[in-house]
């Protein structure tokens, strides 16, 4: 027997789909954001009707919603993707945008979207310049009504200039947020939050090695009970970078290992962890290290030991190799901040081997392709935040028995939006950050500085 759908609800869905698939490419979400939905004055309840006009991409749709269906209509327009896998009766294609995230109190120049993380139905977005550069991290959860902000995090002792939210990570019910303290004289920090019945609460504050001021760069990664924080000091004062491994014990988070590479400042520029494997990126730091390297560490019965060094097959463009790293099981990705491909490495019985070099279908030199990346299983997302005159792009790749191939190109919608500033993945969901810059000279004349965003996509 054919399934019956209320004709009013069907008209709502048809209007939403008409807006999304219009020739000009607007989604219903885009139209709502621009204020193209106009509600007519509600009639007395005795009339039992409510009028709504939708104008999208030269398509005018007028329909009336009986009051019993009004709440459902509100939910549909506020969350145009009620299901992660389907919209209506259609299966979503890879690359379909699922939601757009915005901080409840962010403003232009907050760098909301400069760092993102996701695990299952929870996403985290950093805004390190919010509140006079004190910074914030925003937590979003998937509910029956779509993705909604459920928390706003701040370190217990963060102050103006700490850049809290410059790096974020999440695993299960634990979130880690990095604060580089770039503009203060204090050392950087990593803050750990745990979800409880009453919300998210801070359970640990992890400090860097010694008391060195101005932690110019901090990176974080977390997988289960293992947390990695990378610290490096490229400018002041010159010192070897390190990566510290922390373990969640019955008495809290405890440092369990200090990982070191060569005596260069760049070690720890990026970190990634999956189970008992950690990857630490170290971009070029002449003369001691003329080319970038990624170091693989494995946990053994006697502790963490270096098990491999990953090199770029393209030595001519390996200066910033290790700028970004990601790992999921036996698959690792290492990227650069330049024109080189992102390289995929696979762990075999004899060690790690180069499996593929990834390039976006339309990337060019200067796009920043590979400066951000993430992987989950055999799917990867790679950001190119400076593509298309800094609007930005991100590319989805799938690995198969025949090799890796691009399956979707994700595009930003904001001029000078730097879409792809950050990326993360969890299962079949990718999140891409768009963090417009407000720095002098970094925004072209005539382009307004917009609020940052986080976008969720079907991967």
Phi and psi in degrees as a GROMACS rama.xvg file:
@    title "Ramachandran Plot"
@    xaxis  label "Phi"
@    yaxis  label "Psi"
@TYPE xy
-67.3433  139.84  UNK-2
-74.7947  132.815  UNK-3
-90.6978  134.687  UNK-4
-122.489  129.912  UNK-5
-49.7789  127.161  UNK-6
-59.7073  -30.5848  UNK-7
-67.9634  -44.4105  UNK-8
-65.3031  -36.3949  UNK-9
-62.3979  -39.2276  UNK-10
-66.6057  -34.8144  UNK-11
-63.6099  -47.3655  UNK-12
-64.0963  -40.7837  UNK-13
-63.5045  -38.5966  UNK-14
-65.1378  -40.5239  UNK-15
-63.4311  -43.627  UNK-16
-68.4634  -35.087  UNK-17
-64.2316  -40.5421  UNK-18
-65.0525  -42.4177  UNK-19
-69.4026  -36.4458  UNK-20
-99.8552  21.8342  UNK-21
-69.0379  157.004  UNK-22
-58.5118  -28.1616  UNK-23
-84.8121  -4.54645  UNK-24
83.3028  16.389  UNK-25
-78.5144  143.184  UNK-26
-95.2537  164.073  UNK-27
-58.6835  -36.5917  UNK-28
-61.687  -41.2958  UNK-29
-62.151  -43.4385  UNK-30
-62.9309  -45.3301  UNK-31
-61.7675  -39.8666  UNK-32
-62.3228  -30.5518  UNK-33
-91.2755  5.43461  UNK-34
74.4218  30.3047  UNK-35
-89.2168  6.05077  UNK-36
-102.261  127.651  UNK-37
-122.501  126.794  UNK-38
-97.065  133.913  UNK-39
-77.8615  156.194  UNK-40
-57.8138  132.916  UNK-41
-67.8173  134.482  UNK-42
-80.3836  165.636  UNK-43
-55.3479  150.757  UNK-44
-59.8665  -24.3137  UNK-45
-62.6015  -23.7185  UNK-46
-77.4671  -24.2691  UNK-47
58.704  30.0217  UNK-48
-141.145  156.584  UNK-49
-144.274  129.536  UNK-50
-99.9135  141.252  UNK-51
-137.882  134.487  UNK-52
-114.35  127.879  UNK-53
-111.028  125.971  UNK-54
-117.461  117.513  UNK-55
-149.456  122.221  UNK-56
51.1593  49.3113  UNK-57
65.9047  17.1259  UNK-58
-111.551  123.82  UNK-59
-106.346  120.398  UNK-60
-121.132  121.164  UNK-61
-119.395  125.864  UNK-62
-148.966  164.879  UNK-63
-118.649  137.732  UNK-64
-113.628  118.185  UNK-65
-59.6803  146.314  UNK-66
-53.917  -35.4231  UNK-67
-59.0192  -24.0019  UNK-68
-99.8173  3.36838  UNK-69
-63.6125  -42.4006  UNK-70
-63.5411  -38.1614  UNK-71
-64.2009  -40.9523  UNK-72
-61.1519  -42.975  UNK-73
-59.9568  -40.0804  UNK-74
-66.785  -37.2515  UNK-75
-65.8928  -42.4632  UNK-76
-76.4777  -27.349  UNK-77
-82.8392  -20.9264  UNK-78
-139.452  82.6967  UNK-79
-67.2684  -4.06471  UNK-80
-126.326  77.4871  UNK-81
-66.9439  -18.1826  UNK-82
-125.179  140.629  UNK-83
-72.0947  -18.7157  UNK-84
-111.835  -24.1814  UNK-85
-137.343  154.773  UNK-86
-126.05  111.316  UNK-87
68.9997  -125.083  UNK-88
-105.609  6.86283  UNK-89
-96.8851  138.392  UNK-90
-76.3738  132.408  UNK-91
-73.4838  138.113  UNK-92
-78.9069  154.145  UNK-93
-59.2583  133.246  UNK-94
96.2369  -4.11856  UNK-95
-69.0764  133.39  UNK-96
-75.183  129.175  UNK-97
-97.8063  -34.3854  UNK-98
-166.021  160.956  UNK-99
-123.026  127.18  UNK-100
-107.723  137.523  UNK-101
-139.001  141.729  UNK-102
-69.6411  145.262  UNK-103
-65.6537  -27.5817  UNK-104
-130.223  19.1868  UNK-105
-78.6201  155.297  UNK-106
-132.286  170.42  UNK-107
-58.1051  135.308  UNK-108
93.5475  -0.675365  UNK-109
-77.4712  -13.5281  UNK-110
60.6545  33.682  UNK-111
-61.8364  126.442  UNK-112
102.903  -3.08581  UNK-113
-70.0724  -20.2707  UNK-114
-142.641  134.962  UNK-115
-138.457  155.036  UNK-116
-153.113  154.54  UNK-117
-152.059  143.265  UNK-118
-147.649  112.663  UNK-119
62.1055  -120.895  UNK-120
-99.2212  19.8628  UNK-121
-129.043  130.964  UNK-122
-125.078  151.319  UNK-123
-127.885  135.654  UNK-124
-129.927  127.856  UNK-125
-92.5494  148.965  UNK-126
-138.322  83.6042  UNK-127
-74.6272  -13.1358  UNK-128
-102.323  7.87968  UNK-129
-68.665  145.244  UNK-130
57.9031  60.5633  UNK-131
58.4125  42.1159  UNK-132
69.5777  12.8225  UNK-133
-68.4694  -42.0856  UNK-134
93.9389  156.25  UNK-135
-146.488  163.756  UNK-136
-131.33  133.364  UNK-137
-110.69  134.013  UNK-138
-106.114  131.559  UNK-139
-121.324  140.664  UNK-140
-126.691  145.394  UNK-141
-84.1953  123.533  UNK-142
-118.78  -176.663  UNK-143
-64.4853  -18.8186  UNK-144
-103.662  6.73471  UNK-145
115.078  -165.404  UNK-146
-85.3116  126.99  UNK-147
-132.587  146.923  UNK-148
-70.5039  130.614  UNK-149
-120.607  -10.2222  UNK-150
-162.174  155.146  UNK-151
-128.393  118.784  UNK-152
-103.289  145.158  UNK-153
-146.447  140.114  UNK-154
-64.1411  150.969  UNK-155
-62.8706  -25.0467  UNK-156
-129.311  18.7241  UNK-157
-71.3085  145.114  UNK-158
-132.715  175.962  UNK-159
-54.8433  132.874  UNK-160
92.6344  -1.27102  UNK-161
-77.955  -20.8888  UNK-162
58.79  40.7128  UNK-163
-61.8671  127.507  UNK-164
104.215  4.65304  UNK-165
-69.2238  -20.6999  UNK-166
-145.123  140.747  UNK-167
-140.046  154.728  UNK-168
-152.724  156.229  UNK-169
-147.963  142.52  UNK-170
-148.456  114.047  UNK-171
61.1712  -122.047  UNK-172
-100.745  23.3679  UNK-173
-124.42  132.471  UNK-174
-120.681  138.671  UNK-175
-120.642  136.047  UNK-176
-129.011  128.129  UNK-177
-93.1486  145.008  UNK-178
-130.704  112.023  UNK-179
-79.8884  -15.0659  UNK-180
52.7405  38.6244  UNK-181
-60.3167  -35.9193  UNK-182
-106.704  13.4449  UNK-183
-125.273  172.612  UNK-184
-90.9615  1.8227  UNK-185
-87.7025  161.92  UNK-186
-75.4917  159.203  UNK-187
-70.0074  166.838  UNK-188
-142.493  159.174  UNK-189
-127.768  127.297  UNK-190
-108.936  136.137  UNK-191
-112.799  130.887  UNK-192
-121.607  144.018  UNK-193
-123.708  140.587  UNK-194
-81.8269  128.479  UNK-195
-121.078  -178.687  UNK-196
-63.6966  -25.017  UNK-197
-101.726  4.29003  UNK-198
125.848  -167.228  UNK-199
-87.4753  132.72  UNK-200
-133.58  146.174  UNK-201
-72.8302  131.972  UNK-202
-119.714  -11.7041  UNK-203
-158.653  152.543  UNK-204
-131.968  115.621  UNK-205
-105.075  128.025  UNK-206
-103.973  158.802  UNK-207
-79.3934  178.698  UNK-208
-65.7292  130.674  UNK-209
64.7223  -150.923  UNK-210
-127.43  34.1912  UNK-211
-64.0567  131.786  UNK-212
-79.7523  163.83  UNK-213
53.8581  70.6074  UNK-214
-70.1839  95.453  UNK-215
-63.2735  -24.1109  UNK-216
-151.551  134.679  UNK-217
-133.931  138.402  UNK-218
-129.935  147.993  UNK-219
-135.958  152.333  UNK-220
-155.918  148.744  UNK-221
-145.003  141.356  UNK-222
-146.404  106.789  UNK-223
61.8461  -122.675  UNK-224
-93.3164  11.7603  UNK-225
-115.572  126.979  UNK-226
-126.36  136.192  UNK-227
-123.453  133.894  UNK-228
-125.092  124.137  UNK-229
-98.9487  133.292  UNK-230
-125.357  131.438  UNK-231
-148.137  157.692  UNK-232
-130.274  78.2224  UNK-233
-70.0036  -19.2512  UNK-234
-121.887  -60.9092  UNK-235
-142.604  121.404  UNK-236
-87.7886  155.909  UNK-237
-62.4453  127.414  UNK-238
-161.217  152.694  UNK-239
-63.2452  137.647  UNK-240
-76.381  159.34  UNK-241
-141.936  163.98  UNK-242
-129.324  125.349  UNK-243
-103.878  137.922  UNK-244
-105.051  129.487  UNK-245
-116.424  146.748  UNK-246
-122.812  137.324  UNK-247
-81.7848  114.927  UNK-248
-113.334  -179.399  UNK-249
-64.2462  -22.0659  UNK-250
-104.992  9.9948  UNK-251
116.46  -171.512  UNK-252
-79.8978  125.677  UNK-253
-127.237  141.097  UNK-254
-70.2141  126.801  UNK-255
-113.075  -15.9366  UNK-256
-163.88  151.005  UNK-257
-115.999  118.47  UNK-258
-96.9055  134.656  UNK-259
-131.671  149.966  UNK-260
-114.167  -145.007  UNK-261
-70.0035  168.956  UNK-262
-77.2498  69.0529  UNK-263
-129.341  158.018  UNK-264
-76.4319  -15.7949  UNK-265
-89.6216  -11.6702  UNK-266
-61.8207  130.973  UNK-267
95.4755  6.3774  UNK-268
-59.5228  -34.8476  UNK-269
-138.741  149.932  UNK-270
-138.772  151.482  UNK-271
-149.171  150.548  UNK-272
-145.019  141.852  UNK-273
-147.226  110.61  UNK-274
61.9146  -118.992  UNK-275
-101.959  22.0525  UNK-276
-125.48  132.052  UNK-277
-122.083  138.551  UNK-278
-118.303  132.772  UNK-279
-122.49  124.004  UNK-280
-88.9888  144.068  UNK-281
-139.549  100.586  UNK-282
-69.5  169.849  UNK-283
-55.8954  137.951  UNK-284
-143.797  75.8936  UNK-285
-61.0643  153.17  UNK-286
-88.026  -12.2682  UNK-287
-63.2544  -35.9438  UNK-288
-136.203  93.8517  UNK-289
-72.6509  -22.5356  UNK-290
-126.977  154.126  UNK-291
-71.6074  152.099  UNK-292
-143.178  150.545  UNK-293
-119.618  127.927  UNK-294
-102.857  135.352  UNK-295
-107.483  128.176  UNK-296
-119.404  140.769  UNK-297
-124.414  138.928  UNK-298
-81.987  126.182  UNK-299
-119.292  -178.523  UNK-300
-66.8586  -19.7915  UNK-301
-103.353  4.15657  UNK-302
124.061  -168.621  UNK-303
-84.805  130.003  UNK-304
-131.29  141.141  UNK-305
-67.8889  128.131  UNK-306
-116.463  -12.6474  UNK-307
-165.694  157.095  UNK-308
-123.398  124.281  UNK-309
-100.719  128.451  UNK-310
-116.483  151.864  UNK-311
-73.5273  132.847  UNK-312
-66.5198  -15.5762  UNK-313
-107.54  83.899  UNK-314
-61.744  -28.2538  UNK-315
-66.8198  -23.4904  UNK-316
-122.346  30.6731  UNK-317
-98.2166  10.6783  UNK-318
-56.8533  -45.3039  UNK-319
-107.041  17.9962  UNK-320
-58.2716  129.932  UNK-321
101.11  -1.84941  UNK-322
-57.7298  -34.8829  UNK-323
-137.992  145.602  UNK-324
-141.566  150.914  UNK-325
-153.402  151.326  UNK-326
-149.87  142.584  UNK-327
-145.447  107.461  UNK-328
63.3037  -119.925  UNK-329
-99.1977  16.2822  UNK-330
-119.144  127.075  UNK-331
-125.58  146.944  UNK-332
-123.577  139.641  UNK-333
-132.427  128.307  UNK-334
-120.004  171.381  UNK-335
-125.667  167.645  UNK-336
-106.783  67.2821  UNK-337
-167.902  -140.078  UNK-338
-103.15  2.2862  UNK-339
-76.7616  155.57  UNK-340
-68.5867  164.039  UNK-341
-86.9907  130.399  UNK-342
-103.211  135.743  UNK-343
-100.327  130.156  UNK-344
-118.308  139.784  UNK-345
-120.403  135.621  UNK-346
-83.511  127.201  UNK-347
-120.744  -176.682  UNK-348
-64.543  -23.3321  UNK-349
-105.507  5.3611  UNK-350
125.819  -167.943  UNK-351
-87.9972  133.161  UNK-352
-128.751  152.352  UNK-353
-72.2938  123.969  UNK-354
-104.238  -30.3417  UNK-355
-167.928  159.609  UNK-356
-120.047  123.373  UNK-357
-103.155  136.014  UNK-358
-137.349  142.254  UNK-359
-68.9407  149.658  UNK-360
-62.2434  -24.9514  UNK-361
-132.03  21.8492  UNK-362
-75.5203  150.632  UNK-363
-133.828  168.209  UNK-364
-57.5652  132.569  UNK-365
97.5818  -2.38815  UNK-366
-75.1037  -17.5176  UNK-367
76.2742  19.8277  UNK-368
-60.3758  127.558  UNK-369
94.6491  -6.01245  UNK-370
-69.331  -22.9492  UNK-371
-133.405  143.244  UNK-372
-161.84  160.617  UNK-373
-157.196  158.265  UNK-374
-145.064  149.509  UNK-375
-144.349  112.578  UNK-376
64.9275  -122.346  UNK-377
-109.259  27.7131  UNK-378
-120.601  139.231  UNK-379
-133.718  149.058  UNK-380
-124.762  133.789  UNK-381
-127.532  129.957  UNK-382
-92.8756  150.272  UNK-383
-137.866  74.5918  UNK-384
-65.61  -17.7185  UNK-385
-102.028  10.921  UNK-386
-71.1082  153.788  UNK-387
52.8636  54.634  UNK-388
58.0733  42.6312  UNK-389
70.8605  10.9067  UNK-390
-66.7771  -43.8621  UNK-391
98.8473  154.119  UNK-392
-141.973  163.062  UNK-393
-143.361  147.958  UNK-394
-126.153  134.649  UNK-395
-99.6641  134.053  UNK-396
-125.877  147.544  UNK-397
-122.944  138.084  UNK-398
-100.425  129.949  UNK-399
-130.143  -178.498  UNK-400
-63.4016  -22.3542  UNK-401
-93.3862  -0.892165  UNK-402
121.165  -174.386  UNK-403
-97.0023  140.044  UNK-404
-142.976  151.744  UNK-405
-74.9487  133.452  UNK-406
-117.082  -13.1595  UNK-407
-164.148  150.544  UNK-408
-117.712  121.768  UNK-409
-99.8854  134.093  UNK-410
-120.929  145.167  UNK-411
-83.3383  167.097  UNK-412
-121.748  -3.41423  UNK-413
-107.52  128.68  UNK-414
-60.0595  132.199  UNK-415
57.5602  33.5894  UNK-416
-85.4231  -15.3486  UNK-417
53.1384  44.368  UNK-418
-60.1193  127.538  UNK-419
102.785  6.28447  UNK-420
-57.0213  -28.3614  UNK-421
-152.284  151.233  UNK-422
-144.113  155.174  UNK-423
-157.567  162.012  UNK-424
-141.071  150.487  UNK-425
-149.897  111.415  UNK-426
59.8774  -124.41  UNK-427
-98.5651  23.5636  UNK-428
-124.438  129.874  UNK-429
-114.773  143.904  UNK-430
-121.002  135.42  UNK-431
-126.297  128.454  UNK-432
-93.2652  144.842  UNK-433
-125.949  109.593  UNK-434
-120.615  85.4029  UNK-435
-57.3885  141  UNK-436
-90.3283  146.887  UNK-437
-116.123  6.76579  UNK-438
-67.9433  149.678  UNK-439
-60.3467  129.049  UNK-440
84.2647  -7.76978  UNK-441
-96.4373  -8.94074  UNK-442
-116.989  125.578  UNK-443
-64.673  148.313  UNK-444
-59.8737  133.176  UNK-445
96.179  -10.8141  UNK-446
-102.48  114.9  UNK-447
-69.3869  147.455  UNK-448
-78.096  123.702  UNK-449
-101.437  163.609  UNK-450
-67.7098  145.665  UNK-451
-69.788  163.92  UNK-452
-144.197  160.502  UNK-453
-124.913  132.494  UNK-454
-116.74  136.386  UNK-455
-105.429  136.944  UNK-456
-132.152  153.714  UNK-457
-75.6656  124.113  UNK-458
